[in-house]
Amino acid sequence: MDPIVHSLYEPVTGTWQYVVADPSKREATIIDPVLDYDKESGDIDINSADILLKLVEDNKYKICYILETHAHADHLSASRYLQSVLGHRQSVAPEVCIGHRIVQVQQTFGTMYSIPQAELENAFDRLLQDEEELVLGNLIIRVIHLPGHTPDHVGYIIGSNVFTGDSIFNPDVGSARCDFPGGSATTLYQSTRRLLSLPEYYRLYTGHDYPPPDRSINVASDESTAVPFTTVGKQRLENKHLKAGTSEEEFVNWRNERDSGLQTPKLLVPSIRTNIRGGRLPQSSEDGFKIVKVPASVVRVQ
């Protein structure tokens, strides 16, 4: 049985967020939710997260897990805000989960940003092992390690759907950068080969979409040019960086050259500072992370 998949696009950061549900028991998971942040003003907003909450409420879903694919460098996670709100609505609050290699990323960036170790220990409710299976109603969520963009990166297979995070993008976008600490173009190539070895009808749901200018436009909606998934078969034929026949050497050389000229993501510092804390904000502004306005419902480090 395949799940119901709701795809919600956050256009400021180009992020796809997902609500994935068992149609029979109405149990669901949220994948890679966004907490809105304005770097210049220092304002935090919950608009994107509240859209997710309304969808959950309208469909009468019970959220069992909030799943992160990795420690994002381009948006703040809304996981703890969602957990806090859902904990009051449901009998049991959902667990915030991520791959177990997040510990490596926490060590790297915790040292870099002088974050107290106490704020990183047990930051997540559950650290997931490779190939671990989570029960979601009558469905199974299988954890798959997809390193390369970051060393902690995982994806989630639910039925014939794979939520790939930043391990592969849509065919006309191609692939993600690999120049963050612990990243590797060689490893990313191997991860994408694993994805493209799946049955051709499997859907690969991406973590971001950055629609190229030549993608056809439906003027009825600003979001219509962003695409949440393509099939394995389409990716094999059309991915401009990683389609079938692309050699490892060819990809690695191109990716490394490309990454050497990329700018630092504009929300890198606030995103990493929040996300390695399991989605909790610091109590006040930190170096590179201006915090001026925070809704009372948003969770901060205790």
MOTA-V667961 format. One record per backbone hydrogen bond with DSSP energy under -1.0 kcal/mol. CO is the residue of the C=O (numbers start at 1). NH is the residue of the N-H. If there is no record, write none. Layout:
co=CO nh=NH
co=CO nh=NH
//
This chain:
co=4 nh=21
co=6 nh=19
co=8 nh=17
co=10 nh=15
co=14 nh=209
co=15 nh=10
co=17 nh=8
co=18 nh=31
co=19 nh=6
co=20 nh=29
co=21 nh=4
co=22 nh=26
co=26 nh=62
co=27 nh=22
co=28 nh=64
co=29 nh=20
co=30 nh=67
co=31 nh=18
co=33 nh=78
co=36 nh=45
co=38 nh=42
co=42 nh=292
co=42 nh=293
co=43 nh=38
co=45 nh=36
co=46 nh=50
co=47 nh=51
co=48 nh=52
co=49 nh=53
co=50 nh=54
co=51 nh=55
co=52 nh=56
co=53 nh=57
co=54 nh=58
co=55 nh=59
co=56 nh=61
co=57 nh=60
co=62 nh=28
co=64 nh=95
co=65 nh=30
co=66 nh=97
co=67 nh=32
co=69 nh=154
co=70 nh=72
co=76 nh=35
co=78 nh=82
co=79 nh=83
co=80 nh=84
co=81 nh=85
co=82 nh=86
co=83 nh=87
co=85 nh=89
co=86 nh=90
co=95 nh=66
co=96 nh=125
co=96 nh=126
co=97 nh=68
co=98 nh=128
co=99 nh=102
co=100 nh=103
co=101 nh=104
co=101 nh=105
co=102 nh=106
co=103 nh=107
co=104 nh=108
co=105 nh=109
co=106 nh=110
co=107 nh=111
co=108 nh=112
co=109 nh=113
co=110 nh=115
co=116 nh=119
co=117 nh=120
co=117 nh=121
co=120 nh=123
co=126 nh=98
co=128 nh=100
co=129 nh=132
co=132 nh=143
co=134 nh=141
co=136 nh=139
co=139 nh=136
co=141 nh=134
co=142 nh=157
co=143 nh=131
co=144 nh=155
co=148 nh=184
co=153 nh=146
co=155 nh=144
co=156 nh=163
co=157 nh=142
co=158 nh=161
co=160 nh=203
co=161 nh=158
co=162 nh=205
co=163 nh=156
co=164 nh=167
co=165 nh=207
co=170 nh=173
co=170 nh=174
co=171 nh=240
co=174 nh=169
co=180 nh=183
co=184 nh=188
co=185 nh=189
co=186 nh=190
co=187 nh=191
co=188 nh=192
co=189 nh=193
co=190 nh=194
co=191 nh=195
co=192 nh=196
co=195 nh=198
co=199 nh=202
co=200 nh=233
co=202 nh=232
co=203 nh=162
co=204 nh=230
co=205 nh=164
co=207 nh=16
co=212 nh=215
co=218 nh=221
co=223 nh=226
co=228 nh=206
co=230 nh=204
co=231 nh=235
co=232 nh=236
co=233 nh=237
co=234 nh=238
co=235 nh=239
co=236 nh=244
co=239 nh=243
co=243 nh=246
co=247 nh=251
co=248 nh=252
co=249 nh=253
co=250 nh=254
co=251 nh=255
co=252 nh=256
co=253 nh=257
co=254 nh=258
co=255 nh=259
co=256 nh=260
co=258 nh=261
co=259 nh=262
co=265 nh=268
co=267 nh=271
co=268 nh=272
co=269 nh=273
co=270 nh=274
co=271 nh=275
co=272 nh=276
co=274 nh=279
co=275 nh=278
co=281 nh=301
co=286 nh=289
co=289 nh=286
co=293 nh=44
co=295 nh=298
co=299 nh=281
//
